[in-house]
Amino acid sequence: MAQGQATKIKKKKKSVLKRAAQSRQRAEVNRANRTRVRTAMRRLRTAITAGDVTAATNLLHPTLSAIDQAITKGVLHENTANRYKSRLTLAFNHAKAKGAK
């Protein structure tokens, strides 16, 4: 479902209305968690591409932690999250080695 679109409810049964409300609440929480992870990843990538090793060092651990939390909450699939972590760590290590020269 696209972001911001209302859920269409055809039946007015109490259980249907409750399920629709739960679905909206879950979607909102999932969106917030997904946004938190993507923002952290974006900040880390920006620091890496800018060559700012100290900022990247400070951002690496919280970003990896946010990705792990997203796995726990079911926002990201484990393989997807591991791929993100691997690529971010490789980029960080490359930037760190480049900065050390």
C-alpha positions as CSV (number, residue, x, y, z in Angstrom):
1,M,0.0,0.0,0.0
2,A,1.3,3.4,-0.9
3,Q,2.4,5.7,1.9
4,G,-0.4,7.9,3.2
5,Q,-3.2,6.1,1.6
6,A,-6.2,5.2,3.8
7,T,-7.2,1.5,4.2
8,K,-10.5,0.8,2.6
9,I,-12.9,-1.0,5.0
10,K,-15.9,-2.6,3.4
11,K,-17.4,-4.3,6.5
12,K,-18.4,-2.5,9.6
13,K,-18.0,-5.5,12.0
14,K,-16.2,-4.7,15.2
15,S,-13.4,-7.2,14.5
16,V,-12.8,-5.9,11.0
17,L,-12.6,-2.3,12.3
18,K,-10.2,-3.4,15.0
19,R,-8.0,-5.3,12.6
20,A,-7.8,-2.3,10.3
21,A,-6.8,0.0,13.2
22,Q,-4.1,-2.5,14.3
23,S,-2.8,-2.7,10.7
24,R,-2.6,1.1,10.5
25,Q,-0.7,1.3,13.8
26,R,1.7,-1.5,12.8
27,A,2.4,0.2,9.4
28,E,3.1,3.5,11.2
29,V,5.6,1.8,13.6
30,N,7.2,-0.1,10.8
31,R,7.6,3.1,8.7
32,A,9.2,4.9,11.6
33,N,11.7,2.0,12.2
34,R,12.5,1.8,8.5
35,T,13.0,5.5,8.3
36,R,15.4,5.4,11.3
37,V,17.5,2.8,9.7
38,R,17.6,4.4,6.3
39,T,18.6,7.8,7.8
40,A,21.4,6.2,9.8
41,M,22.7,4.4,6.7
42,R,22.5,7.7,4.7
43,R,24.5,9.6,7.3
44,L,27.2,6.9,7.4
45,R,27.4,6.8,3.6
46,T,27.7,10.6,3.5
47,A,30.5,10.6,6.0
48,I,32.3,7.8,4.1
49,T,32.1,9.5,0.7
50,A,33.2,12.8,2.3
51,G,36.3,11.1,3.6
52,D,35.5,12.1,7.2
53,V,36.9,9.0,9.0
54,T,36.2,10.3,12.5
55,A,32.5,10.9,11.8
56,A,32.2,7.6,10.0
57,T,33.8,5.9,13.0
58,N,31.3,7.5,15.4
59,L,28.4,6.6,13.1
60,L,29.3,3.0,12.3
61,H,28.4,1.2,15.5
62,P,25.0,3.0,16.0
63,T,24.1,2.3,12.3
64,L,24.9,-1.4,12.6
65,S,22.9,-1.5,15.9
66,A,19.9,0.2,14.2
67,I,20.1,-2.4,11.4
68,D,20.1,-5.2,14.0
69,Q,17.1,-3.7,15.7
70,A,15.3,-3.6,12.4
71,I,15.9,-7.4,12.0
72,T,14.5,-8.0,15.5
73,K,11.4,-5.9,14.9
74,G,10.8,-7.6,11.5
75,V,11.2,-4.5,9.5
76,L,14.2,-5.9,7.5
77,H,14.9,-9.4,6.4
78,E,18.0,-10.9,8.0
79,N,19.8,-11.5,4.7
80,T,19.0,-8.0,3.5
81,A,20.3,-6.4,6.7
82,N,23.4,-8.5,6.6
83,R,24.1,-7.4,3.1
84,Y,23.7,-3.7,4.1
85,K,26.0,-4.2,7.1
86,S,28.6,-6.0,4.9
87,R,28.6,-3.2,2.3
88,L,28.8,-0.4,4.9
89,T,31.6,-2.1,6.7
90,L,33.6,-2.7,3.5
91,A,33.1,0.9,2.5
92,F,34.1,2.1,6.0
93,N,37.3,-0.1,6.0
94,H,38.2,1.2,2.5
95,A,37.8,4.8,3.6
96,K,39.7,4.2,6.8
97,A,42.6,2.6,4.8
98,K,42.5,5.4,2.3
99,G,42.6,8.0,5.1
100,A,45.5,6.3,6.8
101,K,47.8,6.7,3.8
